Amino acid sequence: MSSVLYDAQGPRAKRRNVIFSVVFIAALAAVLWWMYDMLEEKGQLEWVLWKPFFTGTEAWSTYLWPGLQNTLKAAALAMVIALPLGAVLGIARLSEHAWVRVPAGVVVEFFRAIPVLVLMIFGLALFSEYTNVNTDDRPLYAVVTGLVLYNSSVLAEIVRAGILSLPRGQAEAALAVGLRKNQVMRFILLPQAVTAMLPAIVSQLVVIVKDTAIGGAVLTFPDLMAAVSPMSAYYGANVIASFTIVAVIYILINFALTTFASWLEGRLRRGKKSTGAVLGVDAVDELSAPGDHVDVTHEVEKGP
């Protein structure tokens, strides 16, 4: 059976794919075995190194849980600020007014081109020199500032691309029935673009969660990454075990985020299925401002 994207495979192609799959699985198994053998040889799989994470709560309550709280706090603050800021910048880049479009474009391109680590270091120096922020709070402020500046610029491009991906006829039809430009954006374009943008937005939110580790590694921000060093030193050089547990926590957080986004995307798509009803004049008048009444005949209002 053929597909729109490619033709059905013949006998030779099927055999070749089977051979490639077997070779890949064998190579992957060999790499995994080599990693296991090296860890076993170095004594990194001994139970004494992993015991603190599975027996007792000291490692979790003293190191991991406080670090996880700071990671989630920084990521949540960055998301709450970056999402609306990115939406505003993305919409501003679509403005017909040059005095709005050009500055928004300069801001987006400028911060999108700077590494997030540089922005975090800049934020730390800024809060240190020109503010009275407590020394203990400066790393958090610097991490959130860097994440917001960089990710809001990326999210702005996601919003702009999502809106531009919609057919032009939808905006033209909305303008034709009397809606103003801001109403077209709020009621017609954005609701449809959100569903298309959701996977890219969630991917960027995952990046925000992971990039908090940069602050822990460089700015002494007490997040999950920063908890590895004192934890491994306290429990006897179990660096591999500590990094593994922290990596699993990051994976679970991001998996939960992407799972929720997939559920939300499916729900939005199901909720936007058309009922086939004809939109009448009264429904259009509810969206349009006073004085923007559309001259539509009584027959069109009733529909078939």
C-alpha positions as CSV (number, residue, x, y, z in Angstrom):
1,M,0.0,0.0,0.0
2,S,1.5,3.3,-1.1
3,S,1.5,6.6,0.9
4,V,1.3,10.2,-0.1
5,L,4.8,10.7,1.1
6,Y,6.5,7.5,-0.2
7,D,5.9,4.4,-2.3
8,A,5.4,1.0,-0.7
9,Q,8.7,-0.9,-0.1
10,G,9.6,-3.8,-2.3
11,P,11.1,-7.1,-1.1
12,R,14.7,-5.9,-1.4
13,A,14.0,-2.7,0.6
14,K,12.3,-4.6,3.3
15,R,15.2,-7.0,3.7
16,R,17.6,-4.0,3.7
17,N,15.6,-2.3,6.5
18,V,15.6,-5.5,8.5
19,I,19.3,-5.8,8.2
20,F,19.9,-2.2,9.2
21,S,17.6,-2.6,12.2
22,V,19.4,-5.7,13.4
23,V,22.8,-4.0,13.0
24,F,21.6,-1.0,14.9
25,I,20.2,-3.0,17.7
26,A,23.4,-5.0,18.0
27,A,25.5,-1.9,18.0
28,L,23.3,-0.3,20.6
29,A,23.5,-3.4,22.8
30,A,27.3,-3.4,22.5
31,V,27.6,0.2,23.5
32,L,25.3,-0.4,26.5
33,W,27.3,-3.4,27.6
34,W,30.5,-1.5,27.3
35,M,29.1,1.3,29.5
36,Y,27.9,-1.2,32.0
37,D,31.3,-3.0,32.0
38,M,33.2,0.3,32.5
39,L,30.9,1.4,35.4
40,E,31.2,-2.0,37.0
41,E,35.0,-2.0,36.7
42,K,35.2,1.4,38.3
43,G,32.9,0.4,41.1
44,Q,30.2,2.9,40.2
45,L,27.4,0.3,40.4
46,E,28.1,-0.7,44.0
47,W,25.0,-0.5,46.2
48,V,26.7,1.7,48.7
49,L,26.8,4.6,46.2
50,W,23.1,4.3,45.3
51,K,21.8,3.4,48.7
52,P,21.2,7.1,49.9
53,F,18.7,7.6,47.1
54,F,16.6,4.4,47.8
55,T,16.9,4.0,51.6
56,G,16.0,7.0,53.8
57,T,15.0,10.5,52.9
58,E,18.1,12.5,53.9
59,A,19.5,12.9,50.4
60,W,16.1,14.0,49.1
61,S,15.2,16.4,51.9
62,T,18.6,17.9,52.3
63,Y,19.8,18.2,48.7
64,L,17.4,17.1,45.9
65,W,14.1,18.5,47.1
66,P,15.4,22.1,47.9
67,G,17.2,22.0,44.5
68,L,14.1,20.9,42.7
69,Q,12.0,23.6,44.4
70,N,14.5,26.3,43.1
71,T,14.5,24.8,39.7
72,L,10.8,24.8,39.4
73,K,10.6,28.3,40.9
74,A,13.0,29.7,38.3
75,A,11.4,27.8,35.4
76,A,7.9,28.9,36.5
77,L,8.8,32.5,36.8
78,A,10.5,32.5,33.5
79,M,7.5,30.8,31.8
80,V,5.0,33.2,33.3
81,I,6.9,36.3,32.1
82,A,8.3,34.9,28.8
83,L,5.0,33.6,27.4
84,P,3.0,36.8,27.4
85,L,6.1,38.9,26.5
86,G,6.9,36.6,23.6
87,A,3.2,36.8,22.4
88,V,3.3,40.6,22.5
89,L,6.6,40.8,20.6
90,G,5.4,38.3,18.0
91,I,2.2,40.2,17.4
92,A,4.1,43.5,17.3
93,R,6.4,42.1,14.5
94,L,3.3,41.6,12.4
95,S,2.1,45.2,12.9
96,E,1.6,47.4,9.8
97,H,3.1,50.3,11.6
98,A,6.9,50.5,11.2
99,W,7.4,52.3,14.5
100,V,6.0,49.2,16.2
101,R,7.3,46.5,13.9
102,V,10.9,47.6,13.6
103,P,11.8,48.0,17.3
104,A,10.1,44.7,18.1
105,G,12.2,43.0,15.4
106,V,15.4,44.6,16.7
107,V,14.7,43.4,20.2
108,V,13.8,39.9,19.1
109,E,16.8,39.4,16.8
110,F,19.2,41.0,19.4
111,F,18.3,38.8,22.3
112,R,17.8,35.7,20.2
113,A,21.4,35.9,19.0
114,I,23.0,36.1,22.4
115,P,23.7,32.9,24.4
116,V,21.5,32.5,27.4
117,L,24.6,32.1,29.6
118,V,25.8,35.6,28.6
119,L,22.4,37.0,29.4
120,M,22.5,35.3,32.9
121,I,26.0,36.7,33.6
122,F,24.8,40.1,32.4
123,G,21.8,39.9,34.7
124,L,24.0,39.0,37.7
125,A,26.3,42.0,37.1
126,L,23.3,44.2,36.6
127,F,21.6,43.3,39.9
128,S,24.9,43.4,41.7
129,E,25.9,46.9,40.5
130,Y,22.6,48.8,40.2
131,T,20.1,47.2,42.6
132,N,19.7,46.4,46.2
133,V,18.7,42.8,45.6
134,N,19.9,40.5,48.4
135,T,23.1,38.5,47.6
136,D,21.3,35.2,48.1
137,D,18.5,36.2,45.7
138,R,20.8,37.6,42.9
139,P,21.4,34.2,41.2
140,L,17.7,33.5,41.0
141,Y,17.0,37.0,39.5
142,A,19.9,36.6,37.1
143,V,18.7,33.1,35.9
144,V,15.1,34.3,35.4
145,T,16.3,37.4,33.6
146,G,18.5,35.5,31.2
147,L,15.8,32.9,30.5
148,V,13.1,35.5,30.0
149,L,15.2,37.7,27.6
150,Y,16.2,34.7,25.4
151,N,13.1,32.6,25.4
152,S,10.7,35.4,25.0
153,S,12.5,36.3,21.7
154,V,12.3,32.7,20.6
155,L,8.6,32.5,21.6
156,A,8.0,35.7,19.6
157,E,9.2,34.0,16.4
158,I,7.1,30.9,17.2
159,V,4.0,33.2,17.6
160,R,4.7,35.1,14.4
161,A,5.3,31.9,12.4
162,G,2.1,30.3,13.8
163,I,0.0,33.3,12.8
164,L,1.6,33.6,9.4
165,S,0.9,29.9,8.8
166,L,-2.8,30.5,8.7
167,P,-4.5,31.1,5.3
168,R,-4.8,34.8,4.5
169,G,-8.4,34.3,3.5
170,Q,-9.5,33.9,7.1
171,A,-8.3,37.4,8.0
172,E,-9.6,38.9,4.8
173,A,-13.0,37.3,5.4
174,A,-13.1,38.6,9.0
175,L,-12.3,42.1,7.8
176,A,-14.9,41.8,5.2
177,V,-17.7,41.2,7.7
178,G,-16.8,44.2,9.7
179,L,-14.3,43.1,12.4
180,R,-11.4,45.4,13.2
181,K,-7.8,44.3,13.0
182,N,-7.4,43.7,16.7
183,Q,-10.6,41.7,16.8
184,V,-9.4,39.6,13.9
185,M,-6.2,38.9,15.8
186,R,-8.0,38.1,19.1
187,F,-11.0,36.1,17.9
188,I,-9.9,34.6,14.5
189,L,-6.2,34.2,14.2
190,L,-4.8,33.6,17.7
191,P,-7.3,30.9,18.7
192,Q,-6.4,28.9,15.6
193,A,-2.7,29.6,15.8
194,V,-2.4,28.4,19.4
195,T,-3.1,24.8,18.4
196,A,-0.5,24.9,15.6
197,M,2.1,26.6,17.9
198,L,1.5,24.4,20.9
199,P,4.2,21.7,20.1
200,A,6.9,24.4,19.5
201,I,5.8,26.4,22.6
202,V,6.1,23.3,24.8
203,S,9.5,22.4,23.3
204,Q,10.7,25.9,24.3
205,L,9.2,25.5,27.8
206,V,11.2,22.3,28.1
207,V,14.3,24.3,27.1
208,I,13.5,26.8,29.9
209,V,13.4,23.9,32.5
210,K,16.7,22.5,31.3
211,D,18.5,25.9,31.0
212,T,18.0,26.5,34.7
213,A,20.9,24.1,35.1
214,I,23.2,26.7,33.6
215,G,22.6,28.9,36.6
216,G,23.4,26.1,38.9
217,A,26.6,25.2,37.1
218,V,27.9,28.8,36.7
219,L,26.1,31.3,38.9
220,T,25.9,29.2,42.1
221,F,22.2,29.1,41.8
222,P,21.1,26.4,44.2
223,D,19.1,24.2,41.8
224,L,19.2,20.5,41.1
225,M,22.5,20.8,39.2
226,A,24.1,22.6,42.1
227,A,23.0,19.9,44.5
228,V,25.2,17.3,42.8
229,S,28.5,18.5,44.1
230,P,27.8,18.7,47.8
231,M,25.7,15.6,47.7
232,S,28.3,13.5,46.0
233,A,31.0,14.8,48.4
234,Y,28.9,14.0,51.5
235,Y,28.0,10.5,50.4
236,G,31.5,9.5,49.2
237,A,32.2,10.4,45.6
238,N,29.0,8.9,44.1
239,V,29.1,11.5,41.3
240,I,27.7,9.1,38.6
241,A,24.8,8.1,40.9
242,S,24.0,11.7,41.8
243,F,24.0,12.9,38.1
244,T,21.9,9.9,37.1
245,I,19.2,10.7,39.7
246,V,19.2,14.4,38.8
247,A,18.9,13.4,35.1
248,V,16.0,11.1,35.8
249,I,14.2,13.9,37.7
250,Y,14.7,16.3,34.7
251,I,13.4,13.6,32.4
252,L,10.3,13.1,34.5
253,I,9.6,16.8,34.7
254,N,9.9,17.3,31.0
255,F,7.9,14.1,30.2
256,A,5.1,15.3,32.4
257,L,5.2,18.7,30.6
258,T,5.1,17.2,27.1
259,T,2.4,14.7,28.1
260,F,0.2,17.5,29.4
261,A,0.8,19.5,26.3
262,S,-0.2,16.6,24.1
263,W,-3.4,16.1,26.0
264,L,-4.1,19.8,25.8
265,E,-3.4,19.9,22.1
266,G,-5.8,17.0,21.4
267,R,-8.5,18.6,23.5
268,L,-8.1,21.9,21.7
269,R,-8.3,20.2,18.3
270,R,-11.4,18.2,19.3
271,G,-13.0,21.4,20.7
272,K,-12.4,23.3,17.4
273,K,-14.2,20.9,15.1
274,S,-16.8,22.7,13.2
275,T,-20.5,22.0,13.8
276,G,-21.5,23.2,10.4
277,A,-23.6,26.0,11.8
278,V,-24.0,29.3,9.8
279,L,-22.8,32.4,11.6
280,G,-25.6,35.0,11.6
281,V,-25.5,38.8,11.8
282,D,-26.3,38.8,15.6
283,A,-23.2,36.7,16.3
284,V,-21.0,39.0,14.1
285,D,-22.4,42.0,15.9
286,E,-21.4,40.6,19.3
287,L,-17.8,40.6,18.1
288,S,-17.8,43.9,16.2
289,A,-17.9,47.3,17.9
290,P,-20.9,49.6,17.9
291,G,-21.2,51.3,14.5
292,D,-19.5,48.4,12.7
293,H,-22.8,46.7,11.8
294,V,-22.5,44.5,8.7
295,D,-25.2,44.9,6.0
296,V,-26.2,41.2,5.5
297,T,-29.6,40.2,4.1
298,H,-32.2,38.4,6.2
299,E,-31.8,35.3,4.0
300,V,-28.1,35.0,4.8
301,E,-28.7,35.5,8.5
302,K,-31.2,32.6,8.5
303,G,-29.0,30.3,6.4
304,P,-30.2,27.2,4.6
